[in-house]
Amino acid sequence: AGGDAQEAGLTEEQLSEEMEVLDETEIEEVDAELPQESELPEEEVEILDEEELEEVEESTEPMEEKPHQPTPLEVLSKYIEADEAVNQQDLLRETQEEFINQILERFMPKFIKIPTGSYLVGSASPKGLERPLRKVMLQEFYLGQAPVTNDLFDMFVRETGYSTDAEDAGYGIVFEGRCTTRTDPETGREIFSLTRGTLARHVSGANWRHPAGPGSSLEGRHNHPVVQVSHHDAMAFAAWAGKRLPTEEEWEAGARGASGQLFPWGDNWLAALGNFEAACLGGTSPVEHFGRKGMSPFGIYDLLGNIAEWTSSVHAGQADSPEGRSAEKIYILKGGSWITGGTVTAAWRQIERGKYWANTIGFRCAV
């Protein structure tokens, strides 16, 4: 250090004073890896020759550690009690000020408190991949009131420059429902079409910005759930937002409530309270489209239908075998989607590889 000070033009007396200031309590150790000369940009090597170097006194002040800078979503997230969520009014705005507030609410995701307790999960009469009925004990957590929307995912991408798996792969899996309705651009009339079965295709250029491929867009769909996202994409968003994905049990507890009812709205199947195949929408709908009638006892929207939702839970059959643990993980999805036919309970399950994405799959976050 003495040699450096002399090169900077300091006398021994000044050096002594400087060393008195820099006692052990004021010095921070900073690990810094200096680039090799070969790694420097060519322009910098040409400019920084000996004739152009300036002598600069080294600062004796300790370096301050930068405080954690929360992401916009960490700042905007709102945490509320279940009673408040259940009693909130449907999002119907009449005045201009209320309409502006409604737009702003799209960027302020709400998270509902699910209290510590014992919850029913599974089915008394399991079908397909459903698991047997049982009770689980869960610690208090917060569950997103709605799935992550296109608006929120767009905020994430703008902030980070993130590229989804579908974008990197250059294609997406596009489902076409059995029944769809569309508006004829020339006549303005609604056209209803019915096919024999659900079709799925690998479509080049399909991704979260273009859910059904080139020609499709997010116009008019900003408050729809984001789709064409893999489990990896969902985890990346959650990490950026300071959140996580819910477990299968947490998701189901949020949907069924303390009583363990079969559906978010009660124990009777009502297809009109969700975006299922029978709705013939042919795609996703806004996350609060079905209002309070379709929400769970905790005040959580859009749990059945619209999109199947990634969870953090790994398929048990894979997790229990050495071969499965070394292979690509298979995760549980919950809720069914707009192509799901028949009765869909909160116990419904779907399994997919983590590197899977489609225009029927999205996610919500938990804390």
C-alpha positions in Angstrom: 0.0 0.0 0.0 3.0 2.3 0.8 4.3 1.9 -2.7 1.0 2.9 -4.2 0.7 6.0 -2.0 4.2 7.1 -3.0 3.4 6.7 -6.7 0.3 8.8 -6.1 2.6 11.6 -4.8 1.9 11.3 -1.0 4.6 12.2 1.6 5.5 9.9 4.5 3.6 12.3 6.8 0.5 12.2 4.7 0.8 8.4 4.4 0.9 8.2 8.2 -2.2 10.3 8.6 -4.0 8.2 5.9 -3.1 4.9 7.7 -4.5 6.3 11.0 -7.8 7.0 9.3 -8.0 3.5 7.8 -8.1 1.5 10.9 -9.5 -2.1 11.0 -13.1 -1.1 11.9 -13.4 1.1 8.8 -12.0 -1.2 6.2 -14.3 -3.5 4.2 -12.8 -6.5 2.4 -14.0 -6.6 -1.2 -13.4 -9.5 -3.5 -12.9 -8.3 -7.0 -11.7 -10.4 -9.9 -9.7 -8.2 -12.3 -10.1 -9.0 -16.0 -7.1 -10.2 -17.9 -5.6 -7.9 -20.5 -6.8 -10.1 -23.2 -10.4 -9.8 -21.9 -10.4 -6.0 -22.1 -12.3 -4.4 -25.1 -9.9 -3.4 -27.8 -11.0 0.3 -27.7 -10.1 0.5 -23.9 -6.6 -0.9 -24.5 -5.9 1.7 -27.1 -7.1 4.7 -25.1 -5.6 3.8 -21.7 -1.9 4.3 -22.7 0.7 5.8 -20.3 0.4 9.3 -21.6 -3.3 9.6 -21.0 -3.4 8.1 -17.5 -4.5 10.5 -14.7 -3.4 10.2 -11.1 -6.4 9.7 -8.9 -6.4 9.7 -5.1 -7.8 6.6 -3.6 -10.9 7.1 -1.5 -10.5 6.3 2.2 -14.2 5.9 2.8 -15.6 2.4 3.4 -17.8 1.0 0.6 -21.4 0.9 1.5 -23.4 -2.3 0.8 -26.2 -1.6 -1.6 -29.6 -2.2 0.0 -31.9 -4.8 -1.6 -33.9 -3.3 -4.4 -37.3 -4.9 -4.5 -38.8 -5.6 -7.9 -41.9 -3.6 -9.0 -44.1 -6.7 -8.2 -42.7 -7.0 -4.7 -43.7 -3.3 -4.1 -47.1 -3.6 -5.6 -48.2 -6.9 -4.2 -51.1 -6.6 -1.7 -51.7 -9.2 1.1 -55.2 -9.4 2.5 -57.3 -11.5 4.8 -59.8 -14.0 3.4 -62.8 -12.1 4.9 -61.8 -9.0 3.0 -61.4 -10.9 -0.3 -64.8 -12.6 0.1 -66.6 -9.3 0.8 -64.9 -7.2 -1.9 -67.2 -5.9 -4.7 -67.2 -7.4 -8.2 -65.0 -5.3 -10.5 -67.7 -3.2 -12.1 -66.6 0.4 -12.5 -68.7 3.3 -13.7 -66.8 6.6 -13.1 -63.6 7.4 -14.9 -61.7 7.5 -11.6 -62.9 4.0 -10.7 -62.1 2.7 -14.2 -58.5 4.0 -13.8 -58.3 2.3 -10.4 -59.4 -0.9 -12.1 -56.6 -0.7 -14.6 -54.1 -0.1 -11.9 -55.3 -3.1 -10.0 -54.1 -5.3 -12.8 -50.6 -4.5 -11.7 -51.3 -5.0 -8.0 -51.7 -8.7 -7.5 -53.5 -9.7 -4.3 -52.4 -12.6 -2.1 -55.0 -14.2 0.2 -54.1 -15.5 3.7 -54.8 -19.2 4.1 -54.6 -19.9 7.9 -52.7 -22.7 9.6 -54.9 -25.7 9.9 -56.0 -29.2 8.7 -57.4 -29.4 5.2 -59.1 -32.1 3.1 -57.3 -33.0 -0.2 -57.9 -35.7 -2.7 -61.1 -37.5 -3.6 -63.4 -40.0 -1.9 -63.8 -41.7 -5.3 -60.5 -41.1 -7.2 -60.7 -41.0 -11.0 -57.7 -40.9 -13.3 -54.7 -39.3 -11.6 -56.7 -38.1 -8.5 -55.4 -39.2 -5.1 -57.5 -40.7 -2.3 -59.1 -38.4 0.2 -57.0 -37.5 3.2 -56.2 -34.7 5.6 -53.1 -32.6 5.6 -51.7 -30.1 8.0 -50.6 -26.8 6.5 -48.8 -23.8 7.9 -50.1 -20.3 7.2 -49.3 -19.1 3.7 -50.7 -16.6 1.1 -52.1 -17.7 -2.3 -52.5 -15.5 -5.3 -56.1 -14.4 -5.7 -55.8 -14.9 -9.5 -53.4 -16.5 -12.0 -50.5 -14.5 -13.3 -51.8 -12.3 -16.2 -50.2 -11.3 -19.4 -49.8 -7.8 -18.0 -47.8 -9.0 -15.1 -45.7 -11.4 -17.2 -45.0 -8.6 -19.6 -43.7 -6.5 -16.7 -41.3 -9.3 -15.7 -40.0 -9.7 -19.3 -39.5 -5.9 -19.7 -37.6 -5.7 -16.4 -35.3 -8.8 -17.0 -35.2 -9.4 -20.7 -36.3 -13.0 -20.0 -36.9 -15.4 -22.9 -39.3 -18.2 -22.3 -38.7 -21.9 -23.2 -41.2 -21.6 -26.0 -39.4 -18.6 -27.5 -36.1 -20.4 -27.3 -37.5 -23.5 -28.9 -39.3 -21.6 -31.6 -42.7 -23.3 -31.2 -45.6 -23.8 -28.9 -48.2 -26.5 -28.4 -51.6 -25.1 -29.5 -54.9 -26.8 -28.6 -58.1 -26.1 -30.5 -61.2 -26.8 -28.6 -64.1 -29.0 -29.7 -66.4 -26.0 -29.8 -65.5 -22.4 -30.5 -67.2 -19.1 -31.3 -65.7 -16.4 -33.4 -66.9 -13.2 -35.0 -66.9 -12.9 -38.8 -64.9 -9.8 -39.6 -66.9 -9.0 -42.7 -70.5 -9.5 -41.4 -69.9 -9.0 -37.6 -72.0 -12.2 -37.0 -70.9 -14.8 -34.4 -70.0 -18.1 -35.9 -70.2 -21.3 -33.8 -68.1 -24.4 -34.9 -68.0 -27.9 -33.4 -65.4 -30.5 -34.1 -65.2 -34.2 -33.2 -62.4 -33.9 -30.7 -59.8 -31.6 -29.2 -56.8 -31.0 -31.6 -53.3 -30.2 -30.6 -50.4 -29.1 -32.9 -46.8 -28.0 -32.6 -47.0 -24.5 -34.1 -43.9 -22.5 -35.1 -43.8 -19.1 -33.5 -46.4 -19.8 -30.8 -45.3 -18.4 -27.4 -46.7 -16.3 -24.6 -47.0 -13.2 -26.9 -48.6 -15.2 -29.6 -50.6 -18.0 -27.8 -52.0 -19.6 -30.9 -49.0 -18.8 -33.2 -48.3 -16.1 -35.8 -51.4 -13.9 -36.3 -52.5 -14.2 -32.7 -51.6 -11.6 -30.1 -52.3 -10.2 -26.6 -54.6 -7.5 -27.9 -57.7 -7.5 -25.7 -56.1 -10.2 -23.5 -53.9 -8.2 -21.1 -56.0 -9.4 -18.1 -56.1 -13.0 -19.3 -53.8 -15.6 -17.7 -50.4 -15.9 -19.4 -50.0 -19.2 -21.2 -47.3 -21.1 -23.2 -45.1 -21.0 -20.1 -43.1 -24.0 -18.8 -42.5 -24.9 -15.2 -39.1 -23.3 -15.6 -40.7 -20.1 -16.8 -43.1 -20.0 -13.9 -40.3 -20.5 -11.4 -38.3 -17.7 -13.0 -41.2 -15.3 -12.7 -41.9 -16.3 -9.1 -38.2 -15.8 -8.2 -38.2 -12.3 -9.7 -41.4 -11.4 -8.0 -40.2 -12.6 -4.6 -42.8 -15.4 -4.6 -42.9 -19.1 -5.2 -45.2 -21.7 -6.7 -47.8 -23.3 -4.4 -47.6 -27.0 -3.6 -50.5 -29.2 -4.8 -51.8 -29.4 -1.2 -51.7 -25.6 -0.8 -53.5 -25.0 -4.1 -56.2 -27.5 -3.2 -56.7 -26.1 0.3 -57.1 -22.6 -1.2 -59.7 -24.0 -3.6 -61.7 -26.1 -1.1 -61.6 -24.0 2.1 -61.8 -25.2 5.6 -64.9 -27.4 4.9 -63.1 -29.3 2.1 -65.9 -28.8 -0.4 -65.5 -30.4 -3.9 -65.6 -27.2 -5.9 -64.6 -23.6 -5.0 -68.2 -22.6 -5.0 -69.7 -25.6 -3.1 -70.4 -29.3 -3.4 -72.5 -29.2 -6.6 -71.0 -29.1 -10.1 -71.9 -25.9 -12.0 -70.2 -25.7 -15.4 -71.4 -22.1 -15.8 -69.0 -20.9 -13.1 -65.8 -21.6 -15.0 -64.2 -21.5 -18.4 -64.5 -25.2 -19.4 -65.1 -26.9 -22.7 -68.8 -26.5 -22.3 -68.4 -22.7 -22.3 -67.3 -22.8 -26.0 -65.1 -19.8 -25.6 -62.3 -21.5 -27.5 -59.6 -19.9 -25.4 -58.8 -18.2 -22.2 -61.0 -15.6 -20.5 -60.1 -12.7 -18.1 -59.0 -14.0 -14.7 -62.0 -12.6 -12.8 -64.5 -13.2 -15.6 -66.9 -15.4 -13.4 -66.8 -13.0 -10.5 -67.6 -13.8 -6.9 -70.0 -16.7 -7.7 -67.1 -18.8 -8.9 -64.5 -17.9 -6.2 -63.5 -20.2 -3.3 -64.4 -19.7 0.4 -61.2 -17.8 0.9 -62.0 -15.4 -2.0 -59.7 -16.8 -4.7 -60.7 -16.6 -8.3 -60.3 -18.8 -11.4 -59.3 -22.0 -9.7 -61.2 -24.4 -12.0 -61.2 -24.0 -15.7 -59.5 -21.4 -17.9 -55.9 -22.7 -17.5 -54.3 -25.7 -15.8 -51.8 -24.3 -13.2 -48.3 -25.4 -12.4 -47.5 -26.4 -8.8 -44.1 -27.1 -7.2 -45.1 -30.7 -6.4 -43.3 -33.5 -8.2 -45.3 -36.5 -9.4 -44.9 -39.1 -6.6 -44.2 -42.0 -8.9 -41.2 -40.3 -10.2 -39.9 -38.9 -6.9 -39.9 -42.3 -5.3 -37.6 -44.1 -7.9 -33.9 -43.5 -8.5 -34.5 -43.5 -12.3 -37.2 -40.9 -11.9 -35.1 -38.6 -9.7 -32.4 -38.6 -12.4 -34.8 -37.9 -15.2 -36.5 -34.6 -16.2 -38.9 -33.8 -13.4 -42.7 -34.3 -13.9 -44.9 -31.8 -12.1 -48.5 -31.7 -10.9 -50.9 -29.2 -12.5 -54.3 -28.3 -11.0 -57.6 -26.9 -12.1 -58.3 -28.0 -15.6 -58.5 -25.6 -18.5 -60.8 -24.2 -21.2 -60.5 -27.6 -23.1 -61.4 -29.8 -20.1 -64.7 -31.6 -20.5 -66.9 -33.2 -17.9 -66.9 -32.6 -14.2 -63.7 -31.1 -12.8 -63.2 -31.1 -9.0 -60.5 -29.5 -6.9 -58.9 -32.9 -6.7 -58.3 -33.0 -10.5 -54.7 -33.5 -11.4 -52.6 -33.4 -14.6 -48.9 -34.3 -14.9 -46.5 -32.9 -17.4 -42.7 -32.6 -17.9 -41.2 -29.4 -16.6 -40.2 -28.6 -20.2 -43.8 -28.6 -21.4 -45.8 -25.6 -22.5 -49.1 -25.0 -24.2 -51.9 -22.5 -24.7 -53.8 -24.2 -21.9 -51.2 -23.9 -19.1 -50.3 -21.0 -16.8 -49.7 -20.5 -13.1 -50.3 -18.5 -9.9 -47.9 -17.6 -7.1 -47.8 -18.2 -3.4 -45.9 -16.7 -0.5 
